[in-house]
């Protein structure tokens, strides 16, 4: 759940306090403690569980428009990675299958930190194409006429040096699409901006495969890339039954049987973490499609 959605709920609470006459009456209506209502209104949100927000939204009839993102396990993992990369100026690679929810978490994080987080979605770009697209996304004016790749890269590096006080973060989404020379440019970027800027490269499982293969084959630059990014790739867990329940509730489905049916229909697979075994759904796009189908059926 985003802060925008929480603010919508707070607005509804304030409206209800005015209508009912007191916050205590609103807490009774919502079947939660008066302290929780007070914390919501006063923006003391850190310890308030998502379930509480969803409960209040339901009791007060708050309807969010469009598809709603829930704070699932994968969402929280991505948020943790992005926060660490930004605060400690780390270079971190995330490699996980398509549909895991990487991009959704990146979009929310970028919106929440728009003054210091810069995100680009990569394509099948060579080095010059990548640097040109990155420069334009940063609002850097590219001089007319001939400009070398070195000069282009240096403009980008200077952009981040000038913002060192902001603890800037560069996120390259779908980084597995970049061609090798484009990816190798991050070596120079690291050398100039170590401890100044954080970088997260995020992509499918091919991101890790290509870099590991490049290191093994002693391909130019790949060992240096692996070194700059710590030789350790972040992998996501997937969505548990509880995660799917949160997504369903955020999008208007509360029936337990329906939620269980949606989870089972999305082909959950066994997962073992810290010697604990449970099932998770790997493809969140499928979860989204099934939920939308259920909503259409419900509305018919």
Legacy VTK file of the C-alpha trace (Angstrom):
# vtk DataFile Version 3.0
C-alpha trace
ASCII
DATASET POLYDATA
POINTS 300 float
0.000 0.000 0.000
1.364 3.385 -1.022
1.420 6.589 1.011
-1.033 8.093 -1.468
-3.537 5.380 -0.590
-2.908 5.851 3.129
-3.553 9.570 2.759
-6.855 8.780 1.055
-7.832 6.683 4.070
-6.769 9.469 6.459
-8.946 11.918 4.524
-11.873 9.520 4.915
-11.182 9.224 8.676
-11.127 13.007 9.067
-14.364 13.293 7.123
-15.940 10.638 9.334
-14.719 12.355 12.557
-16.479 15.514 11.417
-19.621 13.560 10.600
-19.702 11.439 13.773
-18.322 14.027 16.184
-15.235 12.270 17.544
-12.311 10.021 16.656
-13.450 7.537 19.278
-16.723 7.016 17.418
-14.797 6.389 14.220
-12.612 3.801 15.974
-15.753 2.046 17.187
-17.204 2.072 13.671
-13.971 0.650 12.253
-13.592 -1.882 15.097
-10.022 -0.842 15.868
-8.420 1.029 18.769
-8.666 4.776 19.142
-4.862 4.850 19.362
-4.591 3.345 15.866
-6.984 5.945 14.453
-4.946 8.668 16.177
-1.680 7.299 14.745
-3.160 7.181 11.259
-4.344 10.785 11.430
-1.041 12.001 12.921
1.043 10.089 10.353
2.656 7.779 12.897
2.465 4.956 10.368
5.562 2.834 11.003
3.917 0.269 13.286
0.489 0.136 11.619
-0.026 -3.137 9.772
-1.454 -3.171 6.268
-4.383 -5.246 7.544
-5.433 -2.289 9.730
-5.344 0.116 6.797
-7.398 -2.272 4.680
-9.902 -2.785 7.488
-10.453 0.955 7.935
-10.712 1.441 4.166
-13.389 -1.238 4.022
-15.358 0.126 6.968
-15.311 3.676 5.600
-16.015 2.676 2.018
-12.737 3.948 0.573
-12.444 2.866 -3.057
-9.066 3.119 -4.732
-8.971 3.626 -8.475
-7.125 1.211 -10.747
-4.912 -1.719 -9.739
-3.648 -1.472 -6.187
-0.175 -2.591 -5.151
0.147 -4.449 -1.853
3.266 -4.663 0.294
4.051 -8.289 -0.430
7.194 -10.174 0.554
8.827 -9.400 -2.802
7.776 -5.746 -2.566
9.371 -5.436 0.871
12.540 -7.202 -0.284
12.899 -4.845 -3.249
12.201 -1.819 -1.070
14.894 -2.988 1.372
17.417 -3.434 -1.456
16.665 -0.014 -2.940
16.812 1.693 0.463
20.159 0.084 1.321
21.613 0.926 -2.088
20.579 4.553 -1.719
21.547 5.120 1.903
24.897 3.329 1.726
25.761 4.108 -1.931
25.924 0.425 -2.840
25.988 -1.276 -6.246
23.459 -4.144 -6.064
22.221 -6.538 -8.788
18.741 -8.085 -8.628
18.133 -11.106 -10.842
14.708 -12.762 -10.792
12.183 -14.210 -13.230
9.820 -11.924 -15.120
6.594 -11.166 -13.282
8.131 -11.209 -9.799
7.058 -7.638 -9.056
10.462 -5.949 -9.395
9.275 -3.111 -11.611
6.192 -2.323 -9.504
8.335 -1.913 -6.387
10.846 0.188 -8.308
8.108 2.513 -9.558
6.699 3.060 -6.068
10.159 3.685 -4.600
11.067 6.116 -7.377
7.853 8.085 -6.894
8.416 8.279 -3.140
12.014 9.530 -3.597
11.642 11.503 -6.815
14.129 14.165 -5.728
17.098 11.791 -5.534
16.235 8.514 -7.300
16.690 8.217 -11.065
15.293 5.280 -12.969
15.597 4.146 -16.564
14.084 1.089 -18.224
16.731 -0.400 -20.486
16.350 -1.769 -23.975
18.530 -3.592 -26.498
21.020 -0.738 -26.356
24.664 -0.498 -27.297
26.887 1.840 -25.269
26.141 5.117 -27.078
22.426 4.386 -27.256
22.347 3.630 -23.540
24.268 6.755 -22.534
22.158 8.945 -24.807
18.916 7.560 -23.370
20.239 7.876 -19.805
21.393 11.457 -20.340
18.035 12.458 -21.793
16.193 10.792 -18.900
18.292 12.907 -16.509
17.471 16.093 -18.385
21.060 16.544 -19.570
21.358 18.641 -22.697
23.341 16.887 -25.413
25.299 19.397 -27.550
24.560 19.453 -31.251
27.190 17.986 -33.477
29.709 15.307 -32.688
30.116 14.276 -29.042
32.241 11.322 -28.026
30.989 8.478 -25.888
33.535 9.525 -23.273
32.154 13.082 -23.169
28.593 11.770 -22.943
29.478 9.468 -20.065
31.375 12.244 -18.311
28.305 14.512 -18.418
26.315 11.796 -16.658
29.027 11.294 -14.049
29.192 15.043 -13.390
25.394 15.101 -13.003
25.628 12.663 -10.110
28.703 14.280 -8.568
26.787 17.550 -8.337
24.052 15.735 -6.388
26.298 13.813 -4.004
24.668 15.522 -1.009
21.330 13.884 -1.940
22.662 10.303 -1.710
21.426 9.694 -5.272
20.389 6.294 -6.566
20.389 5.148 -10.188
18.072 2.247 -10.997
18.489 0.431 -14.308
15.419 -1.741 -14.805
15.500 -4.614 -17.324
19.287 -4.310 -17.293
19.622 -7.802 -18.785
18.690 -6.247 -22.153
21.806 -4.063 -22.256
24.566 -5.109 -24.615
27.971 -5.867 -23.117
29.667 -2.503 -23.915
26.773 -0.618 -22.288
26.993 -2.772 -19.174
30.788 -2.339 -19.064
30.375 1.446 -18.836
29.194 0.922 -15.270
32.803 0.045 -14.388
33.884 3.628 -15.134
30.745 4.910 -13.406
31.684 2.975 -10.257
35.307 4.107 -10.391
34.265 7.763 -10.464
31.332 7.586 -8.080
32.135 4.905 -5.505
30.607 5.892 -2.135
28.813 8.797 -3.828
25.960 7.141 -5.725
24.084 3.861 -5.377
23.195 1.722 -8.386
20.683 -1.103 -8.658
20.569 -3.121 -11.853
17.454 -5.249 -12.051
16.587 -7.902 -14.593
15.434 -11.431 -15.246
17.461 -14.490 -14.329
19.410 -13.874 -17.562
21.171 -10.934 -15.912
22.974 -13.250 -13.514
23.507 -15.950 -16.142
25.157 -13.557 -18.599
27.477 -11.997 -16.026
28.464 -15.349 -14.491
29.031 -16.787 -17.963
31.101 -13.749 -18.939
33.308 -14.161 -15.881
33.747 -17.880 -16.553
34.644 -17.287 -20.213
36.982 -14.422 -19.208
35.061 -12.063 -21.482
36.213 -8.453 -21.475
35.059 -6.491 -18.435
32.786 -9.106 -16.898
34.995 -9.907 -13.934
35.247 -6.183 -13.194
31.457 -5.827 -13.442
30.951 -8.747 -11.071
33.495 -7.239 -8.670
31.829 -3.802 -8.662
28.478 -5.392 -7.849
29.815 -7.574 -5.063
29.579 -10.925 -6.902
26.272 -11.552 -5.155
22.860 -11.384 -6.821
19.650 -10.682 -4.943
16.858 -13.194 -5.575
13.227 -12.744 -4.575
11.125 -15.345 -2.788
7.741 -15.082 -4.454
4.258 -14.427 -3.099
2.982 -16.488 -0.202
-0.664 -17.206 0.491
-0.658 -14.201 2.833
0.785 -12.008 0.089
-1.924 -13.050 -2.374
-4.514 -12.371 0.310
-3.149 -8.828 0.746
-3.268 -8.228 -3.003
-6.830 -9.527 -3.193
-7.976 -7.377 -0.268
-6.310 -4.280 -1.691
-8.266 -4.826 -4.907
-11.665 -5.557 -3.397
-11.726 -9.333 -2.867
-12.248 -10.404 0.761
-13.820 -13.852 0.489
-11.421 -16.438 1.940
-12.538 -19.229 -0.385
-12.098 -17.023 -3.435
-8.631 -15.968 -2.283
-7.619 -19.599 -1.737
-8.923 -20.498 -5.196
-6.923 -17.652 -6.765
-3.740 -18.746 -4.974
-4.122 -22.379 -6.053
-4.959 -21.424 -9.640
-1.663 -19.531 -9.929
0.441 -22.704 -9.634
2.195 -22.184 -6.290
5.526 -23.993 -6.005
7.390 -25.275 -2.923
9.975 -22.964 -1.375
12.361 -23.542 1.532
13.762 -20.552 3.426
15.672 -20.959 6.700
14.595 -24.612 6.804
10.920 -23.585 6.618
8.868 -25.025 3.769
5.941 -23.179 2.203
4.397 -22.515 -1.191
4.752 -19.341 -3.239
3.463 -17.966 -6.531
6.293 -16.820 -8.781
4.396 -14.954 -11.516
2.521 -11.930 -10.175
1.211 -11.092 -13.636
-0.842 -14.257 -13.494
-2.169 -13.328 -10.046
-3.211 -9.957 -11.419
-5.028 -11.515 -14.389
-6.919 -13.996 -12.210
-7.948 -11.294 -9.719
-9.168 -9.042 -12.534
-11.178 -11.938 -13.933
-12.763 -12.522 -10.533
-13.609 -8.818 -10.238
-15.260 -8.858 -13.661
-17.239 -11.952 -12.695
-18.262 -10.282 -9.432
-19.410 -7.157 -11.253
-21.431 -9.067 -13.864
LINES 1 301
300 0 1 2 3 4 5 6 7 8 9 10 11 12 13 14 15 16 17 18 19 20 21 22 23 24 25 26 27 28 29 30 31 32 33 34 35 36 37 38 39 40 41 42 43 44 45 46 47 48 49 50 51 52 53 54 55 56 57 58 59 60 61 62 63 64 65 66 67 68 69 70 71 72 73 74 75 76 77 78 79 80 81 82 83 84 85 86 87 88 89 90 91 92 93 94 95 96 97 98 99 100 101 102 103 104 105 106 107 108 109 110 111 112 113 114 115 116 117 118 119 120 121 122 123 124 125 126 127 128 129 130 131 132 133 134 135 136 137 138 139 140 141 142 143 144 145 146 147 148 149 150 151 152 153 154 155 156 157 158 159 160 161 162 163 164 165 166 167 168 169 170 171 172 173 174 175 176 177 178 179 180 181 182 183 184 185 186 187 188 189 190 191 192 193 194 195 196 197 198 199 200 201 202 203 204 205 206 207 208 209 210 211 212 213 214 215 216 217 218 219 220 221 222 223 224 225 226 227 228 229 230 231 232 233 234 235 236 237 238 239 240 241 242 243 244 245 246 247 248 249 250 251 252 253 254 255 256 257 258 259 260 261 262 263 264 265 266 267 268 269 270 271 272 273 274 275 276 277 278 279 280 281 282 283 284 285 286 287 288 289 290 291 292 293 294 295 296 297 298 299
